[in-house]
Amino acid sequence: MSSPEKTLEKQIRGSLEQSKLSIHVMLKKWDLCHSNQTRTD
């Protein structure tokens, strides 16, 4: 009973969440690399 607009919105929201997650992971990895480079003990 869901309209095409609702389905499309759900898909867009889903992909947005995924891209947010991948960006978060990338930032985390970059942060780890950065802190590993600066720390020399």
ABEGO torsion letter per residue (X at the ends): XBBAAAAAAAAAAAAAAAAAAAAAAAAAAAAAAAAAAABAX
